[in-house]
Amino acid sequence: MRILVFGLGALGTVYSCLMKNSGHYVAGIDQQAVIDVIGNHGVRVSGIWGEHTAWLDKLAINAAELADNDFDLIILSVKAYETAEVAEKLQTLITPGTYLMLAQNGYGNFEAAVRYINESNIILGRVIFGAETISPGNSKVTVIADDVMLGSPPNIISPEILQELARDFSEAGIPTRYTDEIMKYMWGKIIYNSALNPLGAILEVNYGKLAEMTETRQLMDKIIEEIFDVLSSLGQLTLWPDAAAYKGAFYGQLIPSTRNHHASMLQDIQLGRRTEIDALNGAVVRLGEQLGIDTPVNKVISALVRAKEVF
């Protein structure tokens, strides 16, 4: 398989390194400074999946440099707010046989990409392993909560194609499965991230601390309940029948396995980067406004994160 990874951050580095070492052709796109380091040192992965190093077949700083390539798969691992811009640039690389896998956080990535690329070429990936950037092209896998899930929101991509892709990822060391209910899994991750990531960034504590405090538990409860109100109005099902069932799993299973984890949103703020709040709680607020559903806690949390970005 010929693969392009657009965005060689923590996640993109893991995919590019493990897929290259599994025998696939892998190219990568990122900023010049990142490409220079990877050109000299390769891509490296450490952590719970072991130590790996790979040398990619081609490195570039824009899609135009790869115009003569015929890719089977493009993995998009940029920030959610960059999806539309990057999808527009990737149009020239998408052939009828090319699939674009969206591996980002949050809601709205599919909707942004489909403005430029046919939905029959777009795969959604619910990625729920954690990786952090040690240095450019050098990632450490810190936690895996579940397999990566692959699917097509309108279910118009052949299950056989998605199952084969899941096998390729699994053989490379990234446990992956196919589902015909991908949005259930995507919303599960969005709820989790919306409840923990912003509060972890605002208060600068790990997830376990958030679960220990009565006040933060109350805030997380309200965030979750508001999201389920919005999903109910949308007619969107999740893996849990209601907010109460989700909260049982959230406090009983999900947080304990990641209790020492710090929010990636906090790292973004500390490094002066824009956060993905608009694809998480901000997206919940926008959907609520469209549906006439009030989401006051998500609205305040979104505002506080935006303020922290500035201050």
C-alpha positions as CSV (number, residue, x, y, z in Angstrom):
1,M,0.0,0.0,0.0
2,R,1.2,3.5,-0.8
3,I,0.5,5.8,2.1
4,L,0.8,9.6,2.7
5,V,0.7,10.9,6.2
6,F,-0.2,14.6,6.3
7,G,1.0,15.9,9.7
8,L,3.9,14.2,11.4
9,G,3.1,15.2,15.0
10,A,2.6,12.6,17.7
11,L,-0.1,10.6,15.9
12,G,1.3,10.9,12.4
13,T,4.7,9.8,13.5
14,V,3.3,6.6,15.0
15,Y,1.4,5.8,11.9
16,S,4.2,6.6,9.5
17,C,6.8,4.7,11.5
18,L,4.8,1.5,12.1
19,M,3.3,1.3,8.6
20,K,6.7,1.8,7.0
21,N,8.2,-0.9,9.1
22,S,5.3,-3.1,8.1
23,G,6.5,-3.0,4.5
24,H,4.4,-0.2,3.1
25,Y,5.5,2.8,1.0
26,V,5.1,5.9,3.3
27,A,5.5,9.6,2.5
28,G,5.1,12.4,4.9
29,I,4.2,16.1,4.8
30,D,4.9,18.7,7.5
31,Q,6.6,22.0,8.0
32,Q,10.2,22.5,6.8
33,A,11.7,22.4,10.4
34,V,10.0,19.1,11.1
35,I,11.0,17.6,7.8
36,D,14.6,18.6,8.3
37,V,14.8,16.8,11.6
38,I,13.1,13.7,10.2
39,G,15.4,13.7,7.2
40,N,18.3,13.5,9.5
41,H,17.0,11.1,12.2
42,G,14.0,9.3,10.7
43,V,10.7,8.8,12.5
44,R,10.9,7.1,16.0
45,V,8.4,5.6,18.3
46,S,8.8,4.5,21.9
47,G,6.5,3.6,24.8
48,I,4.1,0.8,25.4
49,W,4.4,-0.5,21.8
50,G,8.1,-0.8,21.9
51,E,11.1,1.0,20.2
52,H,10.9,1.6,16.5
53,T,12.7,3.7,13.9
54,A,11.9,4.1,10.2
55,W,13.1,6.1,7.3
56,L,10.2,7.4,5.2
57,D,10.3,7.0,1.4
58,K,9.5,10.7,0.6
59,L,9.3,13.9,2.7
60,A,7.6,17.1,1.5
61,I,6.3,20.4,2.8
62,N,3.3,20.6,0.5
63,A,1.0,18.4,-1.6
64,A,2.3,19.9,-4.9
65,E,5.7,18.2,-4.4
66,L,3.9,14.8,-4.4
67,A,1.7,15.4,-7.5
68,D,3.3,12.5,-9.4
69,N,2.4,9.9,-6.7
70,D,-0.6,7.7,-6.7
71,F,-1.6,7.1,-3.1
72,D,-3.9,4.4,-1.9
73,L,-4.4,6.0,1.5
74,I,-3.8,9.5,2.9
75,I,-3.9,9.8,6.7
76,L,-4.8,13.3,7.9
77,S,-3.4,13.9,11.4
78,V,-3.5,17.7,11.7
79,K,-5.6,19.8,14.1
80,A,-9.3,19.9,13.6
81,Y,-9.3,23.6,12.7
82,E,-7.0,22.8,9.8
83,T,-9.1,20.1,8.2
84,A,-10.9,22.1,5.6
85,E,-7.7,24.0,4.4
86,V,-5.7,20.7,4.1
87,A,-8.6,18.8,2.4
88,E,-8.7,21.5,-0.3
89,K,-5.0,21.2,-0.9
90,L,-5.3,17.4,-1.1
91,Q,-7.9,17.4,-3.8
92,T,-5.2,17.0,-6.5
93,L,-3.9,13.8,-4.8
94,I,-7.3,12.1,-4.5
95,T,-8.1,9.6,-7.3
96,P,-11.1,7.3,-7.4
97,G,-9.0,4.7,-5.6
98,T,-7.6,6.9,-2.9
99,Y,-9.0,7.0,0.6
100,L,-8.6,9.9,3.0
101,M,-8.6,8.8,6.6
102,L,-9.5,11.5,9.1
103,A,-7.7,10.7,12.4
104,Q,-8.4,13.9,14.3
105,N,-10.2,14.8,17.5
106,G,-13.6,16.4,17.7
107,Y,-16.7,16.9,15.6
108,G,-16.9,18.5,12.2
109,N,-13.9,17.0,10.4
110,F,-15.9,14.9,8.1
111,E,-18.2,17.8,7.3
112,A,-15.2,20.0,6.6
113,A,-13.5,17.5,4.3
114,V,-16.6,16.6,2.3
115,R,-16.7,20.1,1.1
116,Y,-13.7,19.3,-1.2
117,I,-13.5,15.5,-1.4
118,N,-16.3,13.0,-2.2
119,E,-17.7,11.2,0.8
120,S,-17.1,7.9,-0.9
121,N,-13.4,8.5,-0.5
122,I,-13.5,9.5,3.2
123,I,-12.9,7.2,6.2
124,L,-13.4,8.3,9.8
125,G,-10.9,6.9,12.3
126,R,-11.7,6.9,16.0
127,V,-8.2,6.9,17.4
128,I,-8.1,6.4,21.2
129,F,-4.4,5.6,21.9
130,G,-2.4,8.4,23.4
131,A,0.9,9.6,22.1
132,E,3.1,12.6,23.0
133,T,5.8,14.3,20.9
134,I,9.2,14.0,22.5
135,S,10.8,15.9,19.6
136,P,10.0,16.4,15.9
137,G,9.4,12.9,14.4
138,N,9.9,11.3,17.8
139,S,6.7,10.0,19.6
140,K,6.0,8.1,22.7
141,V,2.8,5.9,22.9
142,T,1.6,6.3,26.5
143,V,-1.8,4.7,26.7
144,I,-4.3,2.7,24.7
145,A,-7.9,2.7,25.8
146,D,-9.4,0.7,23.0
147,D,-8.8,-0.4,19.4
148,V,-8.8,2.2,16.6
149,M,-12.2,2.0,14.9
150,L,-12.7,2.7,11.2
151,G,-15.9,3.4,9.3
152,S,-17.7,5.5,6.7
153,P,-20.4,7.8,8.2
154,P,-22.8,7.2,5.3
155,N,-21.7,3.5,5.1
156,I,-20.9,3.8,1.4
157,I,-17.4,2.3,1.5
158,S,-17.2,-1.4,1.1
159,P,-16.9,-3.2,4.5
160,E,-14.3,-5.5,2.8
161,I,-12.1,-2.5,2.0
162,L,-12.3,-1.2,5.6
163,Q,-11.7,-4.6,7.1
164,E,-8.6,-5.1,5.0
165,L,-7.3,-1.7,6.0
166,A,-8.0,-2.6,9.7
167,R,-6.0,-5.8,9.2
168,D,-3.1,-3.8,7.7
169,F,-3.0,-1.4,10.7
170,S,-3.3,-4.3,13.1
171,E,-0.5,-6.2,11.5
172,A,1.7,-3.1,11.8
173,G,1.0,-3.0,15.5
174,I,-1.9,-0.6,15.7
175,P,-4.9,-2.6,16.9
176,T,-7.8,-1.6,14.6
177,R,-11.3,-2.8,13.8
178,Y,-14.1,-1.9,11.4
179,T,-17.5,-0.7,12.4
180,D,-20.7,0.2,10.5
181,E,-21.6,2.5,13.4
182,I,-18.6,4.8,13.4
183,M,-20.4,7.9,14.7
184,K,-21.4,6.1,17.9
185,Y,-17.6,5.6,18.5
186,M,-16.7,9.1,17.4
187,W,-19.2,10.6,19.8
188,G,-18.0,8.5,22.6
189,K,-14.5,10.0,22.2
190,I,-16.0,13.5,21.8
191,I,-17.9,13.2,25.0
192,Y,-14.9,11.9,26.9
193,N,-12.6,14.7,25.5
194,S,-15.2,17.4,26.1
195,A,-15.7,16.4,29.7
196,L,-11.9,16.1,30.6
197,N,-9.7,18.0,28.2
198,P,-10.9,21.6,28.8
199,L,-11.2,21.3,32.6
200,G,-7.8,19.6,32.7
201,A,-6.4,22.6,30.7
202,I,-8.1,25.3,32.7
203,L,-7.2,23.8,36.1
204,E,-3.8,22.3,35.0
205,V,-4.4,19.0,36.8
206,N,-4.6,15.3,35.6
207,Y,-7.8,13.5,34.9
208,G,-7.7,11.6,38.2
209,K,-7.8,14.9,40.2
210,L,-10.8,16.1,38.2
211,A,-12.7,12.9,39.2
212,E,-11.8,13.3,42.9
213,M,-13.2,16.8,43.3
214,T,-16.9,17.3,43.9
215,E,-17.0,20.6,42.1
216,T,-15.2,19.3,39.0
217,R,-17.4,16.1,38.9
218,Q,-20.5,18.3,39.0
219,L,-19.1,20.3,36.0
220,M,-18.3,17.2,34.1
221,D,-21.7,15.8,34.8
222,K,-23.3,18.9,33.4
223,I,-21.1,18.8,30.3
224,I,-22.0,15.2,29.6
225,E,-25.8,15.7,30.3
226,E,-25.9,18.7,27.9
227,I,-24.1,16.7,25.2
228,F,-26.7,13.9,25.5
229,D,-29.5,16.4,25.3
230,V,-28.0,17.6,22.0
231,L,-27.5,14.1,20.7
232,S,-31.1,13.1,21.6
233,S,-32.4,16.0,19.6
234,L,-30.1,15.1,16.7
235,G,-31.3,11.5,16.8
236,Q,-27.7,10.4,17.2
237,L,-27.2,7.2,19.2
238,T,-24.1,6.4,21.3
239,L,-22.7,3.2,22.8
240,W,-24.6,4.2,26.0
241,P,-28.4,4.5,26.2
242,D,-28.3,7.8,28.2
243,A,-26.1,10.2,30.2
244,A,-26.5,8.2,33.4
245,A,-25.1,5.0,31.8
246,Y,-22.3,7.0,30.2
247,K,-21.3,8.6,33.5
248,G,-21.2,5.1,35.1
249,A,-18.7,4.0,32.5
250,F,-16.9,7.3,32.6
251,Y,-16.1,7.3,36.3
252,G,-16.0,3.5,36.7
253,Q,-13.8,2.5,33.7
254,L,-12.7,5.3,31.5
255,I,-11.1,7.7,33.9
256,P,-9.3,5.0,36.1
257,S,-7.4,3.8,33.0
258,T,-6.1,7.3,32.2
259,R,-6.1,9.0,35.7
260,N,-2.5,10.1,35.4
261,H,-3.0,11.6,31.9
262,H,-2.8,15.4,31.4
263,A,-4.9,17.2,28.8
264,S,-3.3,17.7,25.4
265,M,-5.2,21.0,25.4
266,L,-3.0,22.1,28.3
267,Q,0.1,21.4,26.3
268,D,-1.3,23.4,23.4
269,I,-1.9,26.4,25.7
270,Q,1.5,26.1,27.4
271,L,3.2,26.1,23.9
272,G,1.1,29.1,22.7
273,R,-0.8,27.0,20.2
274,R,-4.5,27.3,19.3
275,T,-6.6,24.5,21.0
276,E,-9.3,22.3,19.5
277,I,-12.0,23.7,21.8
278,D,-14.2,24.6,18.8
279,A,-14.3,21.0,17.7
280,L,-15.3,19.8,21.2
281,N,-17.4,21.8,23.6
282,G,-17.6,24.6,21.0
283,A,-19.2,22.2,18.5
284,V,-21.7,21.1,21.2
285,V,-22.7,24.7,21.7
286,R,-23.1,25.4,18.0
287,L,-25.2,22.2,17.5
288,G,-27.3,23.2,20.5
289,E,-28.0,26.6,19.1
290,Q,-29.1,25.1,15.8
291,L,-31.4,22.7,17.6
292,G,-32.7,25.2,20.2
293,I,-31.0,23.3,23.0
294,D,-29.4,25.3,25.8
295,T,-25.8,24.2,26.7
296,P,-24.7,26.8,29.3
297,V,-21.9,24.8,30.9
298,N,-20.3,23.9,27.6
299,K,-20.6,27.5,26.6
300,V,-18.8,28.8,29.7
301,I,-16.1,26.1,29.4
302,S,-15.5,27.1,25.8
303,A,-15.2,30.7,26.7
304,L,-12.7,30.0,29.5
305,V,-10.5,28.0,27.3
306,R,-10.5,30.7,24.6
307,A,-9.6,33.2,27.3
308,K,-6.7,31.0,28.6
309,E,-5.4,30.8,25.0
310,V,-5.0,34.5,25.1
311,F,-3.8,35.0,28.7
